[in-house]
Amino acid sequence: MRDLRRALTPRGRLVITGGETNGAWLGGAGRQLRAQMLSPFTGRHLGPFIASECADGLRDLTALIDAGALRPVVDRVYPLTETAAAVRHLLDGRVTGKLALTLPAE
């Protein structure tokens, strides 16, 4: 958190979009909560990004996908058994779009 704050301008804004740890009590939300608690004392805005779904927007998005007007970019598809290879590919930093995992048929 300290390194992130140092990278900000005096009136900068830090938006935390996810947790990076598996804290026993808070899951990955510990850093987000610390940021919110520190924010009033730093002169900077530190906090999480929280998204909420909009049913109308999701229906519009579904219609665009169904019509073929919008197509998600999937870099590669891996079977679940090759999850480690998918993570290695992601960590290489050359993924364009998303990676997908397929579940075995039952």
Beta strands, then each sheet from edge to edge (+ up, - down):
strand 1: 13-16
strand 2: 45-48
strand 3: 74-79
strand 4: 98-102
sheet 1: 1+ 2+
sheet 2: 3+ 4+
end
